[in-house]
Amino acid sequence: EEQHVHGTLVGGTVVVVPDTDHDIVHAVEVQVADRCDGTAEAVVVTQRRDEAADERSMPPQLGRFQLQQLLGKGGMGLVYRAIDQADGSLAAIKVLREAASRSESAQRRFVKEARLLARVNNPFVANLLEFNQDAGRNYLAIEFVAGGSVGGLLRQTGPLPEAVALAIVTDAARGLEVAHQLGIVHRDIKPDNLLLTAEGRNWLLQQTAQ
């Protein structure tokens, strides 16, 4: 199925305004019309993805990691909980979607993400375990953080007490500090991307119950 999405052409780059389903795979054709104010209107013909197809085609194992449960999904990839067959430990596996795997730009971003993660060694950042390819799939193996996300906690408890919120922000800043020293800018800090250890989640729940 194809659709037309309007965006603005800025400096030769099409800035697409996606639909609310976030189901755009890639631009098939870009039609540009100049405006009288010097900008341009871009009509981008896109194709919808079959999200279930990505999950159906996922192999049960990538490298030494046996996939167990889908934890989350985004525009470029899927994240699974997995077991490391080498030692039985848990890991989080981020896999590019099939459509993204065919995109050179998506591949470059994925490789860049792996290289940046490899440079950051900090107790407040989930560590990279492995970057590899198997069954035609590029994947990142990342340290599994068992307490869920701050976003999930907020949806469970509602607004947090000030002291608890400040503790979360302080720990996030400690992780970002090292990244910034290396010239890395995250650009997507939000509650769903802030993960909690199991101990940290228990402590936060105790604090909110007081």
N, C-alpha and C positions, 0 to 999 in steps of 0.2 A: 504494500500500500504506500502511496506517495502523498506528501502533503507540501504545502507552501508555507514558509515561515518568513516573516518580515524581520529584517535587521537593518543596521546602519553600517555603511562602508566607511571606515575610518583609517586613513593612511594606508589604504590597500588591503586592510584586514576586515573581513566580514565578522561583525559582532552579532551573533544570532540570539534572538529572544526565544528560548525554547518553550514548548507547551508545558502544561502543568503535569503531564505524565512522565516527563523526562525520558521520552522513548525515541529520541532522534539518534540514529546510528551515524550517518555521515551525509555530507552534502553531495548530491549527484550532479547538480547543475546550479550555477549562480547567475541570475539575471540582474543586471545593474541598470538603474535609471537615475540620471542626474537630476538634482533638485535645483530650484532657483537660488537657494541660499548657499550653494557651493558644496553641499554634502551630497550623498548619494543614497538612494533606497535600494537595498539588496533583497531580492526574493530568492530564497534558497529552497530548492526542491530536495526533500530528504526522503529517506525510507525508514519505516518503522521496523523495530526489531521484535522478534518473537523471544521474549525474555525466558520463557520456559525452555526454549530450544537450547540456550546456553547451559542450563542446569541438566537437561537430559543428555547432552553430549559430553558432559564432564566425566573423565575417567575416574574410577574409584581410588586411584593412587597416582601421585605425581612424585617421581623420584623415590626417595625413601619415606615419603609422607602419605599415610593412608587417610583420605578425606572422610570426615565423620558427619559434619553438620554445617549447613549454610548459615553463616552468622550475619551476613549483610551483603548488599549489592549496590553498585553505583553505575554511573554512566559508562565507565571504562572497564570495571572489573567486578569480580565476585570474591568474597572472603569466606573461607571455610575454617572450621576447627578441624585439626588433624592430629594424628599420632605419628611421632617420629619413630619409625621402626628400628632405628639404631639403638635407642635407649628407653623407649616407651613414654617419653615426655610429650606434652602437648605443644602444638605450634599453631599459629594462625597463618593460613596460606592465602595470599592474594593472587588471583589469576585473571589475566586479561580476557575479556569477552572475545568470542570468535571474530566479530566484526572489527574490534579494536586490534586484534592480532594481525589483521590484513592492512592496517594503517601504519605507514612508516612513521608518521608524526606521533601516534600513540605508542609505538614501540620505542621511539627515542625518549619519550617522557617516562616510560616505565623503566628503562635502563638508567635514566638520570635519577629517578627516585631511589633505585637500588644503590647507586653510587653515593648518593647523599646520605642514605641511612648507614652505609658502611663507614662513613667518616665520623658519625656521631656515636660516641661511647659515653653514655650517661645513665645513671640509675633512674632518671625520670623520663627516659625515652625507651620505647620498646626496641630491643636490639634486633638487627638483621642476622638471621641464621644462615640463609642461603639464597642465592639468586641463580636460577637454572631454567632449563627447558626440558619438557618431557611430553611425549604424545602430541607434539606440535603446539604445546602450550607454554608460554612464558609464565613463570610464577616467582613470587617472593615468599620465602618462609621467614616469619617474624616471631619473636618471642610472644607466647600466649599470655595475655593478661586476664585473669579469671574473674574479676569483679564487675564486668560489664562497663558501660560508659556512664559519664556524668549525665548525659542526655536521658538515658534510661532511668537513672536515679531520680532526676527531676520529674519525669513522667509518673514515677511511683509516689514520690513524697510531696511534690509541689515545691514552692519556693523554699530555699534553704536558709537557715539562720546566718547572719552576717559573718560570724566567726568561721563557720564551716565553709562558706563561699570563699572567704579570703584564704583559707588553708588550701583549697583546690587551686585557686588562681596562683598562689605562691609557688606551689609545686609545678604547675604548668610553666611558670616563668623560669624556674630553675632549668627545666629541659630546654626551653627556647633560648636561654642565654648561651648555652654551648653552641647551638645551631647558628645563632647570630654571629658568634665569634668566628665561625667558619664561613661566614658570608651566605648562610642559608636562610631564606625567608619561607616560612611555612605556607602562608596565604590562605589557610582554610581552618583556622582555629575556631572550634565550636564545641558545644557540650558533647555531641555524639562522637567527636574525635578525641576526647579526653577520656582515657581509660583508667579504671580503678583496679588495684590489687584486691584480692579477696579480703585481706586484713583491713585495707583502707576503706572498703565498702562497709564492713561491719562497724568500723569506728564511726564513719559518717552517719550510719543509721542510728547508732547509739546517741550521737550528738543531737540529731534531729528529734529524737524521742524525748529529750530532756525538757 
